[in-house]
Amino acid sequence: MFPSLGGAHASPDELFAERYAVDGPLPWGGLIPYYRASSEGTPLILSVMPMDVSRSIRAEAAFAHLAHGLGSIRSPAIPRVLDAGVIDGVPYLAFQDTRGALLSDISRDRPLSSLTVLRIATNVLDALEAGHAQGLVHADLTPQNVIVARDRNGRLVARLIGMGAVPLLRANPEACPQATHTGSGKHAVAYMAPELFAGSAFDARADLYSAGALLHHMVLGSPPVGWESDEGFDDLPGLPDVIRRAMARRPHARYPDAAAMRTALEWIEVRSAKQSPSTQDIAPWMETSHIGSIPVPSLASTLPPAHVSSSHPAGTILSTSGARPIPVDPIVIEEVDPDTNRRWLQLALLLILLGTLVFSGYWWRAQTRPIENPVPLGLDPNASDVE
């Protein structure tokens, strides 16, 4: 299935599913175990679900739905699925090789910069949007499920793991003994939307609640347990309003989708740069750009780069702080040439004048034409009155 890079390979008796050599466990996910593995020398990530689908046909069908949904996602914010299957009743997923550190580790020792917080949050929301589009819900969005690394340009980027796994386990308790587990990592309960404690079904807006808690954690170092203060958000004064809306107790009061919440974050960066340019590493011209789409070297410049592109759709939702949506492309107003406008006006007046003259000519001929007396039928005009 995978191209061989050469070198020694494990014997078939030591391979998982007769194709994967497992190198060791990874400290990711919490509920879902992850392993660094390889197939014929090609490195990858192996995820083994803690369930036995041989006990339930419904559970096996649900795993197949999850595998097809993840396989359809083409987002850089979610590791790509390479393979999926069931071995001895245990389902597994093989993902592209992913390197990096857990968000819980990099945010433990020092606070993250404002730009880093917004970029990581944007990547997480991109992942949620891609998963929600396939009908998948994460339901366990904690720092244990966010992998942070640097791309080729040196920028911090985040990838989300575990999409759809917890709902699969919770919906099939007959196949999973850990179905009642509360979540992954420390303070996992603080990331759960309140309606989930009442037994409500997982949905996309529960993920947005968790995204709001994740934002709070990245800025202040912990999820917002009983939080009401705006202290600690000096560089991002509009962020508390976004967090409050994302974490509203009633689901309908939250952002309608991940794209709307991302738009609110993008505008916060623009507004923050205008209010406190000395504390921001981003230029005011970013009003027509998007977080994550600007090369890092360009951020130190006061001029925009030659080309800035983004795959983000235009926003239509305003944040509670009064932010307005940012267009994907700058708005260009086409100006009309005054000379061209004048020529069209002259032509229209000429046509009106010609029409008036033609109508007047027909009217004048009708009025001045002589009227001839008609001859009664049966009378000869040359006949004499005397016989």
N, C-alpha and C positions, 0 to 999 in steps of 0.2 A: 504493500500500500504506500509506504514512504520510500523515497530514494535513499539508498545506502551511502553513507559517507566513509565507509571503510572501517577498519579497526576490528577489535574483538567484540563478539556478541555473546550474550548469555545463551545457554542451551535452552531448547524448547521447553524442558521441564521446569525451568526457572522463570518463564515468561508469564505475565498476567494476560489472560485471554489469548495465549499462544502467540503474542506479537509484541508485548510491551515489557521492557526491562525496567523495573522500578529501582530508582537510585536512593530514594528516601523521602520521608514525609516533609511537608511544608507547614509552617505555623500560620496558615491562612484559614479563613472561613469559619472556624469554630464548629458549627453544626456539621458541615460537609468536609470530610477529609480530602486533602489535596496532596499529590505526590509529584516529585520531579522524576520524569521517566524518559525513555527513549525507545524508538523503534528503528531497528537497523541503523543505529548511529544518529538518527535525527532526534534532537531533544524536543520534548513536549511536556505538557502538564496533564496529569491524569487525575480525574475526580471520580471517586467511588461513592455512590449513594448508600447511606446506612439503612437499607431496606431490602426486603425480599419480595420481589414482584411475583414470584411463583405462588404466593399465597392469595393473590388477587388479580383477576383478569383486568379489573378496572384500574389497578395501580400500574399494570404493564402498559395499558393504553394511555394512561396519563403521562408516563415517562416517554412514550413514543411521541406524544404531542409536544412535550418539552424539548425533546431532541430535535424535532423538525423545526420548532420555533427558533431555537438557538442557532440552528444551521442556516436559517434564512437571514440572520442579522449580519449586516456588513458595516459595522461601526468600529472605528479604531479604539473606541472607549470600552469595548467588550472583546475579550479574547475569542478568536474565531474557532469554531468547533471543527475538528478534523475527523472525528469518528465517534460513534455511539453504539452501545450494544448491551447485552445482558449475558453474564456468565454465572452459571449455577444460581440463577435467580437474582443476582446482584447487578443492578444497572451501573454503567460507567459512562463517562464522557472524556474524550481526549481533546485537549485544547492546544492551540499554537503555543510555543514556548514563550513564557512571560517572565521577565525579570523585574525586580524592584523590591521596595520595602513596604510594609504595611503602613497605612496612614496613622494608625495608633502609635507606631514606633517613632515616626518622624515628628509628630506633634507632641510627643511626651516631654522632650527635653527643652524645647524652645518654641516660642510662638512663631507662627508662619507669617510671612509678609502679606500685605493686603492683596497684591497682585497674584501671589501664589494661591491664596485662599479662593479668589474668584476663578482662577484658571482651573483648579481642582474641582470646584463646585460645578463649573461649566461642563467639564468632562463627565462628571457623575450624572448631570442632568441630560447630557447627550446620550449616555448609556440607558438611562431610564426611558427616554423618548423612543429609542430604538427597540427596547424590550416591550414597552407598552404597545407599540405599533404591531407587534406580533401576538398581542393578547397575553403577554407574560407580566407578572408582578414580582418584585424582588421580595418584599416583606421581611427582610433582615438587613436593612441598610445601616451598617455600623462601620467604624474604622477598621474592623477586622476583615471587611470585604472590599476594601479599596486599596489597590496596589499602585504605588507611586514610583515613577522612574524618570530618567531624563532621556529626551529624544536626541536625535542627531545634532540638533541645534543647541543643545544644552538646556532646553526648557523642561520644567517639571510637567509631567503629564500623568494622568490617572486612568486606571482601568478598573472596571467594576466586575467582580466575580460573584457567582452564586445566584444569578438571575433566574427566578422561577423555581429554585430548589426547595425552599422552605414551604411554599404553598403545595408543592408535590407531596412532601412528607406529611404536612398537617391534614391534607385531604384524604390520605390513605392510612389511617392509624392501624388498620389490620395488617399492613405490610411493613410498618415502621414503628419500632418500640420507642423511638425518640420523638414522636409526633407532638408531644405536649411540651417539649423544650421551649424555653422562653426566648432564646436568641443567641447570637454570637458575641462573645467578648464581654468586657466589664461594662456595667450599666446598660446592658442591652435593652432592659425594660424601658429606659428613658427615651429610647428611639422609637418605640412602638406607639402608633396612633391610638388614642383612647377608645375608639369604637371597636378595636380588636379585642380589648379586654371584655367587651360585652358579647363577644361571639360573632361579630359581623364578619362578612366575607372580606378577603383581601381585595383591594382595588388600587388603582393608580394613585389616588389621592392620599392613601396611607403611605405610599413611598415618598410623596412630597413632604409629608409631616416629618419623616425620617431625614430627608434632605435638609430641612430647616434645623433639626437638632444637630446634624453633622456640621453645618455652617457655624453654629454656636460653639461646637467643640473645637473646630479649627482655630477660631479667634481667641477663645478664652480658656481652652484646655479641658473643658468638660461639657457634657450635655446640659441643657437648661432645666435643671430640676428646681421648680419653684422660682424661676427667674423672671424678674420684672424690670431690672435696671438696664440702662443703656451704657453703663460704664464699660470701658475697654474697647469701644468701637470708634475711637477718635479718627482714625484714617478712613473709616467707612461709616459715616454717620447715618446713612440710609439703610444699612444692613439690618438693624433691629426691626424695622417695619416689615422687611421682607421675611425675616424669620417668624415674626408674629403671625403674618398672614399664612405662611406655609404650615405653621403649627396651630392654626385655629382649631378649636375643639370640634366644631361642626365641619364635616368634610366639604359641604357646599360653599363654605366661607374661604376655603383655601384657593390656591391658583387652580385654574381648570385643567392644566396639563404641565408637563415638564418644560415645554417650549416657552410658555408664558412666564414661568418662574425664571428661566434663563434670561429672558428679555429684561426682566426687572434687575437682575444682577449686572447685566451689561450696561444699563443706564447708570447704576450706582457708581461704576468705575469712571464713567465720563464725568458725572457730577462731582465725585470726590476729587478728581484731577483738577477741576476748575476751582474748587473751594480751597484746596490745600496742595498747590503744585509743588511745594518744597518737600512734601512727604510722599509724593507719588513718583513712580518711574514710568509714567505714561503721559503722552502729550495731549493737549486739548483737541487736536484735530481728530481724535478718535471718535468724535460724535457720529461719524458716518462709517465706523468700523465695528468690529466685534471682538470680544475677548477670545484669545486663543488663535486669532487669524493674523496677528501681526508679528513679524520676526523680532526676536529679542534685541538685536543690535539697533533696530529702528526706534525702540522705545526711548532711547537716550536722546533722540533728535527732536527738534521742535518742528520738523517738517515731516509730512507723511511719506511713506515709502512709495516707490514708483507704481507698485501694484499691490492692492490688498483685496483678497477674495475671501469669501465665507460661504459655507453651505447652510448657514442658519437661516431659517425663514424670517421674514419681517414680523416683528412683534405687534400684537394688537391689544395687549393687556397692560394696564398701568399698575404700578405698585401702590401700596397704601401711602407711600411718602409723596405721591404726586408725580412720579416719574412718567415721562412720556415715551412712547415707543421709538425705537431707533430704526430708520429705514436701512435695508440691506445696501442699496445703492444711493448715492447722493441724488437729490431731486434736482433736475435740470429743467429750467423754464426756457422754452424756445422763443426767441424774440423775432418779430416780424419786421422785415425791411420796410422803412417808411415809404421809399420810392415805389416798391411793389404795391403797397397798400393804396397809394395815391393813383396808380395806373388802373387798378381795379375799380376804384370809385369813379374815375373819369369814364371808363368803359360802360359802367352801369348807367351813369347819367346820359350818355350818348344813346344807349338803347332805349331809355325812357323817352327821350326827345324824339327819336325816329318813330316810336310807336304812337306818340301824340300827334305827330304830323300826318301819318297815314290815316289815323282815325278822323282827324279834322277834314282831310280831303274827301273821304267818303261821305261825311256828314254834309259838307258844302255842296257836293254834287246832288245829293238827295233833296236839298232844300231849293236849289235853283233850276231843276229840271221842269220844262213846261208841261202842263196838264192837258191832255187831249180828251175832247168830249166823245164818248163812245157812241156808236150808231146802234139804235134799237134793232133787235133781231126782227127780220121779216119786212123791213122798210128799205126802199131804194132811195138813196140820197139824191138821185137825179130825177126822181119822179115829179110831175107837175101836180099842183093842187086842183087844176081844172082838167076835166076829161075832154 
